[in-house]
Amino acid sequence: MPQAPFVREAGAGPAVICLHSNASSSAQWRGLMDSLSPNYHVFAPDSYGAGKSPEWPSAQRISLSDELRLLDPVFAAAGRSFTLVGHSYGAAIALIAALAYPGRVRAIALYEPTLFSLLDAESPSPNQADGIRNAVLDAGRALDTGAADAAAECFIDYWMGAGSWQLTPSPRKPAIAASMTNVRRWAHALFTEPTSLEAFRALDTPVLYMAGKRSTASALGVARLLSRALPRVEVLEFNELGHMGPITDPDAVNGEILKFLSRT
C-alpha cells in the first residue's frame, strides 16, 4: 500500500503547499499557515522521516522523486492549481514538483533550495558545495560512533555558524539529533538529483527566490545558478539573515511570501 505523509491543513481558497527544511517538520510553517488560512487552503506535509510522516521504507537511497511520490496525495488534494512554498530541502522538492506538474503550479516561493547537484555539474569538487559535503561526512562519522548530538552539531553549525548547536534550546535538541540518522540520505538526494540547470530555464512559472546574505557558500552558489536560469524569477535578498531565515526570522520571510502570493 502506498505511504501517505502527515499533513497539517488549514483554511479555504486557492491551494498553497508548504515544504519544510531538513532537521525540521511541517511545524516550521505554523506561523505562515495562520497568516494564509483566512484566504488560502494551506497544506504543510512532513517529508519522509520528519515529524509524523513514515520513515523511508527501503534500503535503497532516496531521491527527490521519491519524496514527490510521498506527496502525491497532497498534490491531489490541492486540486488543479496550487502554489508551492519551500525552504532548503523543501524548496528543492518544490522545484522538482514544478517540473513534474506543468500547468498546475501557479507560483513558487523559495528560500534557498539546496540543489547541490547543480554546483557539481558546473564544476567538480573543489567547488562551493564542499562545505556541506564535508559537514555531512563529519556528521556521518559521528553517527557511526553513536554520537547523534555531535552529528547534529556538525550539521547545525554548518548552516547557522559555529556554536549554534550549543545555543539551541535544550527542548529542541533531541528531535534534531534524532533526525540526523537521515543526513546521508538527504545529501544523496541533493547531490545526485539528475535534473539539469537547463531544465529550469523552461519553467514558465513566477518564482520568488529568497536568500540570506549571511548564508553559506553552498546555498548562495545554488542561488547564483538558479537566479540566472529561472525565466520568471524575482530575487529577494535579506541582508541580516542566513540559511535558516524562515525559522530564525519567520515574520520577515513570511511577510514577503504573503506579498508575493497577493501579486500572483
C-alpha positions as CSV (number, residue, x, y, z in Angstrom):
1,M,0.0,0.0,0.0
2,P,1.4,3.5,-0.9
3,Q,2.6,5.5,2.0
4,A,1.0,8.8,2.8
5,P,2.5,11.8,4.6
6,F,1.3,13.5,7.7
7,V,-0.3,16.9,6.6
8,R,-1.2,20.0,8.5
9,E,-4.2,21.6,6.8
10,A,-6.0,24.9,7.3
11,G,-8.2,27.5,5.6
12,A,-10.1,27.7,2.4
13,G,-9.4,29.2,-1.0
14,P,-6.6,28.8,-3.5
15,A,-4.3,26.0,-2.5
16,V,-0.8,26.6,-1.1
17,I,1.6,23.7,-0.3
18,C,4.4,24.4,2.2
19,L,7.5,22.1,2.2
20,H,9.9,22.2,5.1
21,S,13.7,22.1,5.5
22,N,15.9,19.2,6.7
23,A,16.1,18.6,10.5
24,S,12.7,20.2,10.7
25,S,9.0,19.4,10.1
26,S,5.8,21.0,8.9
27,A,5.6,22.7,12.3
28,Q,8.0,25.3,10.9
29,W,5.2,26.7,8.8
30,R,2.6,27.2,11.6
31,G,3.0,31.0,11.6
32,L,2.7,31.2,7.9
33,M,-0.4,28.9,7.9
34,D,-2.0,31.2,10.5
35,S,-1.4,34.2,8.2
36,L,-2.5,32.4,5.0
37,S,-5.5,30.4,6.2
38,P,-8.1,33.3,6.1
39,N,-7.6,33.5,2.3
40,Y,-5.9,30.2,1.2
41,H,-6.3,26.5,1.6
42,V,-2.9,25.6,3.1
43,F,-1.2,22.2,3.2
44,A,2.0,21.6,5.1
45,P,3.2,17.9,4.8
46,D,6.0,16.2,6.7
47,S,8.6,14.6,4.4
48,Y,9.9,11.1,4.8
49,G,11.3,10.5,8.3
50,A,10.2,14.0,9.6
51,G,7.5,14.9,12.1
52,K,4.7,12.3,11.9
53,S,5.4,11.0,8.4
54,P,6.6,7.5,7.9
55,E,10.3,6.6,7.6
56,W,11.7,5.9,4.2
57,P,10.7,2.2,3.8
58,S,13.6,0.9,1.5
59,A,17.2,0.0,2.0
60,Q,17.8,1.9,-1.2
61,R,19.0,5.5,-1.2
62,I,16.2,8.1,-1.6
63,S,15.7,10.6,-4.4
64,L,13.7,13.8,-4.6
65,S,11.4,12.0,-7.0
66,D,10.7,9.5,-4.1
67,E,9.8,12.5,-1.9
68,L,7.4,13.7,-4.7
69,R,5.7,10.3,-4.7
70,L,5.1,10.5,-1.0
71,L,3.4,13.9,-1.6
72,D,1.1,12.6,-4.4
73,P,-1.9,12.6,-2.1
74,V,-1.2,16.3,-1.1
75,F,-1.0,17.4,-4.8
76,A,-4.2,15.5,-5.5
77,A,-6.0,17.2,-2.5
78,A,-4.7,20.6,-3.6
79,G,-6.6,20.3,-6.9
80,R,-5.9,21.5,-10.4
81,S,-3.8,24.6,-9.4
82,F,-1.6,25.3,-6.4
83,T,1.3,27.5,-5.2
84,L,4.4,25.9,-3.7
85,V,6.4,27.3,-0.8
86,G,9.6,25.7,0.2
87,H,12.7,26.1,2.3
88,S,16.1,24.4,1.7
89,Y,15.4,20.7,1.1
90,G,11.7,21.5,0.8
91,A,12.5,24.2,-1.8
92,A,14.5,21.7,-3.8
93,I,11.5,19.3,-3.8
94,A,9.2,22.3,-4.8
95,L,11.3,23.0,-7.9
96,I,11.2,19.3,-9.0
97,A,7.5,19.3,-8.3
98,A,7.0,22.3,-10.6
99,L,8.7,20.5,-13.4
100,A,6.7,17.3,-12.7
101,Y,3.3,19.1,-12.7
102,P,3.5,21.6,-15.6
103,G,0.4,23.8,-15.8
104,R,-0.7,23.1,-12.2
105,V,1.9,25.1,-10.3
106,R,0.6,28.7,-10.2
107,A,3.7,30.2,-8.5
108,I,6.6,29.2,-6.3
109,A,8.1,31.0,-3.2
110,L,11.6,29.5,-2.4
111,Y,14.1,30.2,0.3
112,E,17.5,28.8,-0.7
113,P,16.8,25.5,-2.4
114,T,19.7,23.1,-1.8
115,L,20.2,21.5,-5.2
116,F,23.9,20.9,-4.8
117,S,23.9,18.7,-7.9
118,L,23.9,21.9,-9.9
119,L,27.1,23.1,-8.4
120,D,28.8,19.7,-9.1
121,A,27.5,19.8,-12.7
122,E,29.0,23.3,-13.2
123,S,32.4,22.1,-12.0
124,P,33.7,19.1,-10.0
125,S,35.0,19.5,-6.4
126,P,36.6,21.6,-5.1
127,N,33.6,23.9,-5.5
128,Q,31.1,25.8,-3.5
129,A,29.4,22.6,-2.3
130,D,32.4,21.4,-0.4
131,G,31.3,23.0,2.9
132,I,28.1,21.0,3.1
133,R,29.8,17.9,1.6
134,N,32.3,17.9,4.4
135,A,29.7,18.7,7.1
136,V,27.8,15.6,6.0
137,L,30.9,13.5,6.1
138,D,31.7,14.7,9.6
139,A,28.1,14.1,10.7
140,G,28.2,10.6,9.2
141,R,31.4,9.7,11.1
142,A,29.8,10.9,14.3
143,L,26.7,8.8,13.7
144,D,28.9,5.8,13.1
145,T,30.1,6.1,16.7
146,G,26.6,6.6,18.0
147,A,27.1,10.3,18.7
148,A,23.9,11.8,17.3
149,D,24.4,15.1,19.2
150,A,27.9,15.5,17.7
151,A,26.3,14.8,14.2
152,A,23.7,17.5,14.9
153,E,26.5,19.9,15.9
154,C,28.3,19.4,12.6
155,F,25.1,19.9,10.6
156,I,23.6,22.8,12.5
157,D,26.9,24.7,13.0
158,Y,27.5,24.5,9.2
159,W,24.1,26.0,8.4
160,M,23.9,28.5,11.3
161,G,27.5,29.2,12.3
162,A,30.0,27.8,14.8
163,G,28.5,27.5,18.3
164,S,24.9,27.5,17.1
165,W,24.2,23.9,18.3
166,Q,25.3,24.8,21.8
167,L,22.9,27.8,21.8
168,T,20.0,25.7,20.6
169,P,17.3,25.4,23.3
170,S,17.6,22.1,25.1
171,P,14.0,21.0,24.5
172,R,14.6,21.3,20.7
173,K,17.8,19.2,20.6
174,P,16.5,15.6,20.9
175,A,14.3,15.8,17.8
176,I,17.1,17.5,15.7
177,A,19.6,14.9,16.9
178,A,17.3,12.1,16.1
179,S,16.7,13.4,12.6
180,M,20.5,13.1,11.9
181,T,20.0,9.5,11.0
182,N,18.8,10.8,7.7
183,V,21.7,13.2,6.9
184,R,23.4,10.9,4.4
185,R,20.1,10.2,2.7
186,W,19.3,13.9,2.4
187,A,22.8,14.6,0.9
188,H,22.5,11.7,-1.6
189,A,19.2,13.1,-2.9
190,L,20.5,16.6,-3.3
191,F,23.9,15.8,-4.7
192,T,22.6,13.1,-7.2
193,E,19.5,14.9,-8.4
194,P,19.7,14.4,-12.2
195,T,17.7,17.5,-13.3
196,S,19.9,19.8,-15.2
197,L,20.1,23.6,-14.9
198,E,18.8,23.8,-18.5
199,A,15.5,22.2,-17.4
200,F,14.8,25.1,-15.1
201,R,15.2,27.6,-18.0
202,A,11.9,26.2,-19.3
203,L,10.0,26.7,-16.0
204,D,7.4,29.2,-17.1
205,T,6.1,30.0,-13.6
206,P,6.5,33.1,-11.4
207,V,9.2,32.4,-8.8
208,L,10.1,34.4,-5.7
209,Y,13.7,33.4,-4.8
210,M,14.7,34.4,-1.3
211,A,18.2,34.2,0.1
212,G,20.1,35.4,3.1
213,K,23.3,37.3,2.5
214,R,24.8,35.7,5.6
215,S,24.1,32.2,4.2
216,T,26.7,29.5,3.3
217,A,28.7,29.3,0.1
218,S,26.7,26.2,-1.0
219,A,23.3,27.8,-0.7
220,L,24.5,31.1,-2.3
221,G,26.2,29.1,-5.1
222,V,22.9,27.4,-6.0
223,A,21.2,30.8,-5.8
224,R,23.7,32.2,-8.3
225,L,22.9,29.5,-10.8
226,L,19.2,29.3,-10.4
227,S,18.6,33.0,-10.3
228,R,20.2,33.3,-13.7
229,A,18.3,30.3,-15.2
230,L,14.7,30.7,-14.0
231,P,13.0,32.8,-16.6
232,R,10.4,34.5,-14.4
233,V,12.3,34.9,-11.2
234,E,12.2,37.7,-8.6
235,V,15.2,37.6,-6.3
236,L,14.9,39.0,-2.8
237,E,18.0,39.1,-0.5
238,F,17.8,39.6,3.3
239,N,20.9,41.4,4.4
240,E,20.8,40.1,8.0
241,L,19.6,36.5,7.5
242,G,21.3,33.2,6.9
243,H,20.1,29.9,5.5
244,M,17.6,29.3,8.4
245,G,15.9,32.6,7.9
246,P,12.4,31.1,7.7
247,I,12.9,29.6,11.2
248,T,15.0,32.3,12.9
249,D,13.1,35.3,11.5
250,P,9.7,33.9,10.3
251,D,7.9,37.3,10.4
252,A,10.3,38.9,7.8
253,V,10.2,35.9,5.5
254,N,6.5,35.1,5.8
255,G,5.7,38.7,5.2
256,E,7.4,38.6,1.8
257,I,5.7,35.3,0.9
258,L,2.3,36.9,1.7
259,K,3.1,39.9,-0.6
260,F,4.3,37.6,-3.4
261,L,1.1,35.4,-3.2
262,S,-1.1,38.6,-3.3
263,R,0.7,39.6,-6.5
264,T,0.3,36.2,-8.2
